[in-house]
Structures are given as structure tokens and as C-alpha cells.
Amino acid sequence: MTAEEIVREIYGNDYTIDDLKHIEKAVVDEQEHWRKKKFKKEIEKNVCN
């Protein structure tokens, strides 16, 4: 599913380009957070071994 398809599921066809940009930024920020969290776990795992 693309981001645009997800937005259409939530908003129907009533959304703007700014809405899409705002959602895209939130998704990118969330992905970065989870990447850092996973990386931190990998480091802790390697240090403990």
C-alpha cells in the first residue's frame, strides 16, 4: 500500500498536497526513530557478547 492509498483510506479524496507532505514527514521521523532504536539494540547485543 502506498502512502497516498493509506491517506485516501483515512481522508477519502478530501486531502491536500500539504496533508501528504505532513504525513510523509511524520512517517520519515518515525522510521528514523525505529532505526536508531534497532541500531542501539544491536550495539548493546554486541557489547554483551
CHARMM internal coordinates of N, CA and C (Angstrom, degrees):
IC EDIT
DIST 1 N 1 CA 1.4455
DIST 1 CA 1 C 1.5302
ANGL 1 N 1 CA 1 C 108.90
DIST 1 C 2 N 1.3046
ANGL 1 CA 1 C 2 N 116.76
DIHE 1 N 1 CA 1 C 2 N 132.81
DIST 2 N 2 CA 1.4632
ANGL 1 C 2 N 2 CA 120.03
DIHE 1 CA 1 C 2 N 2 CA 177.84
DIST 2 CA 2 C 1.5237
ANGL 2 N 2 CA 2 C 109.83
DIHE 1 C 2 N 2 CA 2 C -84.33
DIST 2 C 3 N 1.3196
ANGL 2 CA 2 C 3 N 115.85
DIHE 2 N 2 CA 2 C 3 N 164.54
DIST 3 N 3 CA 1.4626
ANGL 2 C 3 N 3 CA 120.47
DIHE 2 CA 2 C 3 N 3 CA 177.67
DIST 3 CA 3 C 1.5221
ANGL 3 N 3 CA 3 C 110.38
DIHE 2 C 3 N 3 CA 3 C -59.97
DIST 3 C 4 N 1.3271
ANGL 3 CA 3 C 4 N 116.19
DIHE 3 N 3 CA 3 C 4 N -39.10
DIST 4 N 4 CA 1.4664
ANGL 3 C 4 N 4 CA 119.30
DIHE 3 CA 3 C 4 N 4 CA -179.68
DIST 4 CA 4 C 1.5283
ANGL 4 N 4 CA 4 C 111.08
DIHE 3 C 4 N 4 CA 4 C -64.58
DIST 4 C 5 N 1.3229
ANGL 4 CA 4 C 5 N 117.71
DIHE 4 N 4 CA 4 C 5 N -38.38
DIST 5 N 5 CA 1.4674
ANGL 4 C 5 N 5 CA 120.88
DIHE 4 CA 4 C 5 N 5 CA 178.21
DIST 5 CA 5 C 1.5298
ANGL 5 N 5 CA 5 C 111.01
DIHE 4 C 5 N 5 CA 5 C -65.51
DIST 5 C 6 N 1.3219
ANGL 5 CA 5 C 6 N 115.94
DIHE 5 N 5 CA 5 C 6 N -38.94
DIST 6 N 6 CA 1.4641
ANGL 5 C 6 N 6 CA 119.86
DIHE 5 CA 5 C 6 N 6 CA 177.91
DIST 6 CA 6 C 1.5186
ANGL 6 N 6 CA 6 C 110.34
DIHE 5 C 6 N 6 CA 6 C -64.43
DIST 6 C 7 N 1.3282
ANGL 6 CA 6 C 7 N 116.84
DIHE 6 N 6 CA 6 C 7 N -44.10
DIST 7 N 7 CA 1.4649
ANGL 6 C 7 N 7 CA 120.99
DIHE 6 CA 6 C 7 N 7 CA 179.17
DIST 7 CA 7 C 1.5206
ANGL 7 N 7 CA 7 C 110.38
DIHE 6 C 7 N 7 CA 7 C -61.77
DIST 7 C 8 N 1.3129
ANGL 7 CA 7 C 8 N 117.47
DIHE 7 N 7 CA 7 C 8 N -41.12
DIST 8 N 8 CA 1.4681
ANGL 7 C 8 N 8 CA 120.29
DIHE 7 CA 7 C 8 N 8 CA 178.08
DIST 8 CA 8 C 1.5231
ANGL 8 N 8 CA 8 C 111.27
DIHE 7 C 8 N 8 CA 8 C -63.17
DIST 8 C 9 N 1.3336
ANGL 8 CA 8 C 9 N 117.08
DIHE 8 N 8 CA 8 C 9 N -36.29
DIST 9 N 9 CA 1.4691
ANGL 8 C 9 N 9 CA 120.42
DIHE 8 CA 8 C 9 N 9 CA 177.28
DIST 9 CA 9 C 1.5271
ANGL 9 N 9 CA 9 C 110.09
DIHE 8 C 9 N 9 CA 9 C -62.30
DIST 9 C 10 N 1.3258
ANGL 9 CA 9 C 10 N 116.40
DIHE 9 N 9 CA 9 C 10 N -39.37
DIST 10 N 10 CA 1.4632
ANGL 9 C 10 N 10 CA 120.96
DIHE 9 CA 9 C 10 N 10 CA -176.25
DIST 10 CA 10 C 1.5232
ANGL 10 N 10 CA 10 C 111.92
DIHE 9 C 10 N 10 CA 10 C -81.99
DIST 10 C 11 N 1.3332
ANGL 10 CA 10 C 11 N 116.78
DIHE 10 N 10 CA 10 C 11 N -49.00
DIST 11 N 11 CA 1.4585
ANGL 10 C 11 N 11 CA 121.65
DIHE 10 CA 10 C 11 N 11 CA -172.58
DIST 11 CA 11 C 1.5228
ANGL 11 N 11 CA 11 C 113.96
DIHE 10 C 11 N 11 CA 11 C -100.26
DIST 11 C 12 N 1.3215
ANGL 11 CA 11 C 12 N 118.45
DIHE 11 N 11 CA 11 C 12 N -8.48
DIST 12 N 12 CA 1.4590
ANGL 11 C 12 N 12 CA 119.55
DIHE 11 CA 11 C 12 N 12 CA -170.43
DIST 12 CA 12 C 1.5184
ANGL 12 N 12 CA 12 C 107.25
DIHE 11 C 12 N 12 CA 12 C 72.48
DIST 12 C 13 N 1.2997
ANGL 12 CA 12 C 13 N 117.89
DIHE 12 N 12 CA 12 C 13 N -143.39
DIST 13 N 13 CA 1.4647
ANGL 12 C 13 N 13 CA 120.30
DIHE 12 CA 12 C 13 N 13 CA 177.77
DIST 13 CA 13 C 1.5188
ANGL 13 N 13 CA 13 C 111.93
DIHE 12 C 13 N 13 CA 13 C -96.24
DIST 13 C 14 N 1.3317
ANGL 13 CA 13 C 14 N 116.88
DIHE 13 N 13 CA 13 C 14 N 12.67
DIST 14 N 14 CA 1.4583
ANGL 13 C 14 N 14 CA 121.74
DIHE 13 CA 13 C 14 N 14 CA -176.56
DIST 14 CA 14 C 1.5305
ANGL 14 N 14 CA 14 C 110.23
DIHE 13 C 14 N 14 CA 14 C -98.82
DIST 14 C 15 N 1.3383
ANGL 14 CA 14 C 15 N 116.40
DIHE 14 N 14 CA 14 C 15 N 72.76
DIST 15 N 15 CA 1.4557
ANGL 14 C 15 N 15 CA 121.09
DIHE 14 CA 14 C 15 N 15 CA 177.19
DIST 15 CA 15 C 1.5219
ANGL 15 N 15 CA 15 C 108.64
DIHE 14 C 15 N 15 CA 15 C -146.69
DIST 15 C 16 N 1.3213
ANGL 15 CA 15 C 16 N 115.62
DIHE 15 N 15 CA 15 C 16 N 160.35
DIST 16 N 16 CA 1.4622
ANGL 15 C 16 N 16 CA 120.84
DIHE 15 CA 15 C 16 N 16 CA -178.75
DIST 16 CA 16 C 1.5260
ANGL 16 N 16 CA 16 C 109.31
DIHE 15 C 16 N 16 CA 16 C -115.09
DIST 16 C 17 N 1.3095
ANGL 16 CA 16 C 17 N 115.29
DIHE 16 N 16 CA 16 C 17 N 170.26
DIST 17 N 17 CA 1.4649
ANGL 16 C 17 N 17 CA 120.96
DIHE 16 CA 16 C 17 N 17 CA 175.64
DIST 17 CA 17 C 1.5277
ANGL 17 N 17 CA 17 C 109.65
DIHE 16 C 17 N 17 CA 17 C -61.09
DIST 17 C 18 N 1.3304
ANGL 17 CA 17 C 18 N 117.15
DIHE 17 N 17 CA 17 C 18 N -37.70
DIST 18 N 18 CA 1.4695
ANGL 17 C 18 N 18 CA 120.19
DIHE 17 CA 17 C 18 N 18 CA 177.89
DIST 18 CA 18 C 1.5257
ANGL 18 N 18 CA 18 C 111.18
DIHE 17 C 18 N 18 CA 18 C -61.87
DIST 18 C 19 N 1.3481
ANGL 18 CA 18 C 19 N 116.92
DIHE 18 N 18 CA 18 C 19 N -38.52
DIST 19 N 19 CA 1.4662
ANGL 18 C 19 N 19 CA 120.10
DIHE 18 CA 18 C 19 N 19 CA 175.90
DIST 19 CA 19 C 1.5225
ANGL 19 N 19 CA 19 C 110.18
DIHE 18 C 19 N 19 CA 19 C -59.53
DIST 19 C 20 N 1.3382
ANGL 19 CA 19 C 20 N 116.70
DIHE 19 N 19 CA 19 C 20 N -45.56
DIST 20 N 20 CA 1.4636
ANGL 19 C 20 N 20 CA 120.91
DIHE 19 CA 19 C 20 N 20 CA -179.89
DIST 20 CA 20 C 1.5250
ANGL 20 N 20 CA 20 C 111.15
DIHE 19 C 20 N 20 CA 20 C -62.32
DIST 20 C 21 N 1.3369
ANGL 20 CA 20 C 21 N 116.91
DIHE 20 N 20 CA 20 C 21 N -42.05
DIST 21 N 21 CA 1.4650
ANGL 20 C 21 N 21 CA 120.63
DIHE 20 CA 20 C 21 N 21 CA 179.80
DIST 21 CA 21 C 1.5242
ANGL 21 N 21 CA 21 C 110.99
DIHE 20 C 21 N 21 CA 21 C -64.32
DIST 21 C 22 N 1.3382
ANGL 21 CA 21 C 22 N 116.27
DIHE 21 N 21 CA 21 C 22 N -40.53
DIST 22 N 22 CA 1.4666
ANGL 21 C 22 N 22 CA 121.11
DIHE 21 CA 21 C 22 N 22 CA 179.21
DIST 22 CA 22 C 1.5298
ANGL 22 N 22 CA 22 C 110.34
DIHE 21 C 22 N 22 CA 22 C -63.70
DIST 22 C 23 N 1.3178
ANGL 22 CA 22 C 23 N 117.01
DIHE 22 N 22 CA 22 C 23 N -44.23
DIST 23 N 23 CA 1.4646
ANGL 22 C 23 N 23 CA 121.66
DIHE 22 CA 22 C 23 N 23 CA 179.23
DIST 23 CA 23 C 1.5224
ANGL 23 N 23 CA 23 C 110.30
DIHE 22 C 23 N 23 CA 23 C -66.00
DIST 23 C 24 N 1.3322
ANGL 23 CA 23 C 24 N 117.23
DIHE 23 N 23 CA 23 C 24 N -41.60
DIST 24 N 24 CA 1.4603
ANGL 23 C 24 N 24 CA 121.14
DIHE 23 CA 23 C 24 N 24 CA 179.18
DIST 24 CA 24 C 1.5296
ANGL 24 N 24 CA 24 C 110.73
DIHE 23 C 24 N 24 CA 24 C -59.98
DIST 24 C 25 N 1.3338
ANGL 24 CA 24 C 25 N 117.03
DIHE 24 N 24 CA 24 C 25 N -44.00
DIST 25 N 25 CA 1.4670
ANGL 24 C 25 N 25 CA 120.81
DIHE 24 CA 24 C 25 N 25 CA 179.50
DIST 25 CA 25 C 1.5217
ANGL 25 N 25 CA 25 C 110.59
DIHE 24 C 25 N 25 CA 25 C -62.83
DIST 25 C 26 N 1.3249
ANGL 25 CA 25 C 26 N 117.15
DIHE 25 N 25 CA 25 C 26 N -42.17
DIST 26 N 26 CA 1.4633
ANGL 25 C 26 N 26 CA 120.56
DIHE 25 CA 25 C 26 N 26 CA 179.27
DIST 26 CA 26 C 1.5257
ANGL 26 N 26 CA 26 C 111.00
DIHE 25 C 26 N 26 CA 26 C -62.43
DIST 26 C 27 N 1.3269
ANGL 26 CA 26 C 27 N 116.86
DIHE 26 N 26 CA 26 C 27 N -41.29
DIST 27 N 27 CA 1.4670
ANGL 26 C 27 N 27 CA 121.01
DIHE 26 CA 26 C 27 N 27 CA 179.82
DIST 27 CA 27 C 1.5260
ANGL 27 N 27 CA 27 C 110.36
DIHE 26 C 27 N 27 CA 27 C -65.96
DIST 27 C 28 N 1.3169
ANGL 27 CA 27 C 28 N 117.18
DIHE 27 N 27 CA 27 C 28 N -44.01
DIST 28 N 28 CA 1.4696
ANGL 27 C 28 N 28 CA 120.98
DIHE 27 CA 27 C 28 N 28 CA 179.64
DIST 28 CA 28 C 1.5312
ANGL 28 N 28 CA 28 C 110.06
DIHE 27 C 28 N 28 CA 28 C -62.39
DIST 28 C 29 N 1.3294
ANGL 28 CA 28 C 29 N 116.84
DIHE 28 N 28 CA 28 C 29 N -43.40
DIST 29 N 29 CA 1.4685
ANGL 28 C 29 N 29 CA 120.44
DIHE 28 CA 28 C 29 N 29 CA 178.71
DIST 29 CA 29 C 1.5286
ANGL 29 N 29 CA 29 C 110.95
DIHE 28 C 29 N 29 CA 29 C -61.64
DIST 29 C 30 N 1.3248
ANGL 29 CA 29 C 30 N 116.70
DIHE 29 N 29 CA 29 C 30 N -42.29
DIST 30 N 30 CA 1.4645
ANGL 29 C 30 N 30 CA 121.06
DIHE 29 CA 29 C 30 N 30 CA -179.64
DIST 30 CA 30 C 1.5294
ANGL 30 N 30 CA 30 C 110.93
DIHE 29 C 30 N 30 CA 30 C -65.94
DIST 30 C 31 N 1.3275
ANGL 30 CA 30 C 31 N 116.47
DIHE 30 N 30 CA 30 C 31 N -41.26
DIST 31 N 31 CA 1.4660
ANGL 30 C 31 N 31 CA 120.31
DIHE 30 CA 30 C 31 N 31 CA 178.25
DIST 31 CA 31 C 1.5238
ANGL 31 N 31 CA 31 C 110.60
DIHE 30 C 31 N 31 CA 31 C -62.07
DIST 31 C 32 N 1.3271
ANGL 31 CA 31 C 32 N 116.41
DIHE 31 N 31 CA 31 C 32 N -41.89
DIST 32 N 32 CA 1.4672
ANGL 31 C 32 N 32 CA 120.82
DIHE 31 CA 31 C 32 N 32 CA 178.95
DIST 32 CA 32 C 1.5287
ANGL 32 N 32 CA 32 C 110.40
DIHE 31 C 32 N 32 CA 32 C -61.36
DIST 32 C 33 N 1.3216
ANGL 32 CA 32 C 33 N 116.11
DIHE 32 N 32 CA 32 C 33 N -43.35
DIST 33 N 33 CA 1.4673
ANGL 32 C 33 N 33 CA 121.22
DIHE 32 CA 32 C 33 N 33 CA 178.73
DIST 33 CA 33 C 1.5305
ANGL 33 N 33 CA 33 C 110.56
DIHE 32 C 33 N 33 CA 33 C -58.24
DIST 33 C 34 N 1.3341
ANGL 33 CA 33 C 34 N 117.04
DIHE 33 N 33 CA 33 C 34 N -46.39
DIST 34 N 34 CA 1.4667
ANGL 33 C 34 N 34 CA 120.38
DIHE 33 CA 33 C 34 N 34 CA -178.02
DIST 34 CA 34 C 1.5229
ANGL 34 N 34 CA 34 C 111.81
DIHE 33 C 34 N 34 CA 34 C -70.68
DIST 34 C 35 N 1.3393
ANGL 34 CA 34 C 35 N 117.63
DIHE 34 N 34 CA 34 C 35 N -33.75
DIST 35 N 35 CA 1.4686
ANGL 34 C 35 N 35 CA 119.97
DIHE 34 CA 34 C 35 N 35 CA 175.80
DIST 35 CA 35 C 1.5248
ANGL 35 N 35 CA 35 C 110.53
DIHE 34 C 35 N 35 CA 35 C -62.50
DIST 35 C 36 N 1.3394
ANGL 35 CA 35 C 36 N 115.78
DIHE 35 N 35 CA 35 C 36 N -44.93
DIST 36 N 36 CA 1.4658
ANGL 35 C 36 N 36 CA 120.18
DIHE 35 CA 35 C 36 N 36 CA 179.58
DIST 36 CA 36 C 1.5227
ANGL 36 N 36 CA 36 C 110.45
DIHE 35 C 36 N 36 CA 36 C -63.25
DIST 36 C 37 N 1.3297
ANGL 36 CA 36 C 37 N 116.36
DIHE 36 N 36 CA 36 C 37 N -41.71
DIST 37 N 37 CA 1.4594
ANGL 36 C 37 N 37 CA 120.90
DIHE 36 CA 36 C 37 N 37 CA -179.52
DIST 37 CA 37 C 1.5317
ANGL 37 N 37 CA 37 C 110.47
DIHE 36 C 37 N 37 CA 37 C -63.21
DIST 37 C 38 N 1.3310
ANGL 37 CA 37 C 38 N 116.80
DIHE 37 N 37 CA 37 C 38 N -43.68
DIST 38 N 38 CA 1.4623
ANGL 37 C 38 N 38 CA 120.87
DIHE 37 CA 37 C 38 N 38 CA 179.07
DIST 38 CA 38 C 1.5270
ANGL 38 N 38 CA 38 C 110.14
DIHE 37 C 38 N 38 CA 38 C -65.55
DIST 38 C 39 N 1.3342
ANGL 38 CA 38 C 39 N 117.29
DIHE 38 N 38 CA 38 C 39 N -42.91
DIST 39 N 39 CA 1.4615
ANGL 38 C 39 N 39 CA 121.98
DIHE 38 CA 38 C 39 N 39 CA 179.37
DIST 39 CA 39 C 1.5254
ANGL 39 N 39 CA 39 C 110.33
DIHE 38 C 39 N 39 CA 39 C -60.69
DIST 39 C 40 N 1.3382
ANGL 39 CA 39 C 40 N 116.40
DIHE 39 N 39 CA 39 C 40 N -42.01
DIST 40 N 40 CA 1.4614
ANGL 39 C 40 N 40 CA 121.05
DIHE 39 CA 39 C 40 N 40 CA 179.27
DIST 40 CA 40 C 1.5287
ANGL 40 N 40 CA 40 C 110.17
DIHE 39 C 40 N 40 CA 40 C -62.03
DIST 40 C 41 N 1.3357
ANGL 40 CA 40 C 41 N 117.35
DIHE 40 N 40 CA 40 C 41 N -41.84
DIST 41 N 41 CA 1.4653
ANGL 40 C 41 N 41 CA 120.64
DIHE 40 CA 40 C 41 N 41 CA 178.39
DIST 41 CA 41 C 1.5229
ANGL 41 N 41 CA 41 C 110.78
DIHE 40 C 41 N 41 CA 41 C -63.82
DIST 41 C 42 N 1.3365
ANGL 41 CA 41 C 42 N 117.59
DIHE 41 N 41 CA 41 C 42 N -39.39
DIST 42 N 42 CA 1.4692
ANGL 41 C 42 N 42 CA 121.47
DIHE 41 CA 41 C 42 N 42 CA 178.79
DIST 42 CA 42 C 1.5249
ANGL 42 N 42 CA 42 C 110.26
DIHE 41 C 42 N 42 CA 42 C -62.05
DIST 42 C 43 N 1.3205
ANGL 42 CA 42 C 43 N 117.10
DIHE 42 N 42 CA 42 C 43 N -42.59
DIST 43 N 43 CA 1.4705
ANGL 42 C 43 N 43 CA 121.18
DIHE 42 CA 42 C 43 N 43 CA 179.59
DIST 43 CA 43 C 1.5257
ANGL 43 N 43 CA 43 C 109.90
DIHE 42 C 43 N 43 CA 43 C -64.30
DIST 43 C 44 N 1.3399
ANGL 43 CA 43 C 44 N 116.67
DIHE 43 N 43 CA 43 C 44 N -46.40
DIST 44 N 44 CA 1.4618
ANGL 43 C 44 N 44 CA 120.00
DIHE 43 CA 43 C 44 N 44 CA 179.85
DIST 44 CA 44 C 1.5264
ANGL 44 N 44 CA 44 C 110.60
DIHE 43 C 44 N 44 CA 44 C -61.32
DIST 44 C 45 N 1.3132
ANGL 44 CA 44 C 45 N 116.78
DIHE 44 N 44 CA 44 C 45 N -39.41
DIST 45 N 45 CA 1.4609
ANGL 44 C 45 N 45 CA 121.69
DIHE 44 CA 44 C 45 N 45 CA 179.43
DIST 45 CA 45 C 1.5308
ANGL 45 N 45 CA 45 C 110.08
DIHE 44 C 45 N 45 CA 45 C -63.50
DIST 45 C 46 N 1.3304
ANGL 45 CA 45 C 46 N 116.69
DIHE 45 N 45 CA 45 C 46 N -44.28
DIST 46 N 46 CA 1.4640
ANGL 45 C 46 N 46 CA 121.12
DIHE 45 CA 45 C 46 N 46 CA -179.01
DIST 46 CA 46 C 1.5284
ANGL 46 N 46 CA 46 C 111.85
DIHE 45 C 46 N 46 CA 46 C -68.57
DIST 46 C 47 N 1.3092
ANGL 46 CA 46 C 47 N 117.22
DIHE 46 N 46 CA 46 C 47 N -35.65
DIST 47 N 47 CA 1.4644
ANGL 46 C 47 N 47 CA 120.91
DIHE 46 CA 46 C 47 N 47 CA -179.52
DIST 47 CA 47 C 1.5269
ANGL 47 N 47 CA 47 C 110.14
DIHE 46 C 47 N 47 CA 47 C -69.24
DIST 47 C 48 N 1.3181
ANGL 47 CA 47 C 48 N 116.78
DIHE 47 N 47 CA 47 C 48 N -37.49
DIST 48 N 48 CA 1.4697
ANGL 47 C 48 N 48 CA 120.95
DIHE 47 CA 47 C 48 N 48 CA -178.50
DIST 48 CA 48 C 1.5188
ANGL 48 N 48 CA 48 C 112.11
DIHE 47 C 48 N 48 CA 48 C -71.68
DIST 48 C 49 N 1.3117
ANGL 48 CA 48 C 49 N 117.77
DIHE 48 N 48 CA 48 C 49 N -23.15
DIST 49 N 49 CA 1.4760
ANGL 48 C 49 N 49 CA 120.54
DIHE 48 CA 48 C 49 N 49 CA -178.53
DIST 49 CA 49 C 1.4622
ANGL 49 N 49 CA 49 C 111.14
DIHE 48 C 49 N 49 CA 49 C -87.33
END
COOR INIT
IC SEED 1 N 1 CA 1 C
IC BUILD
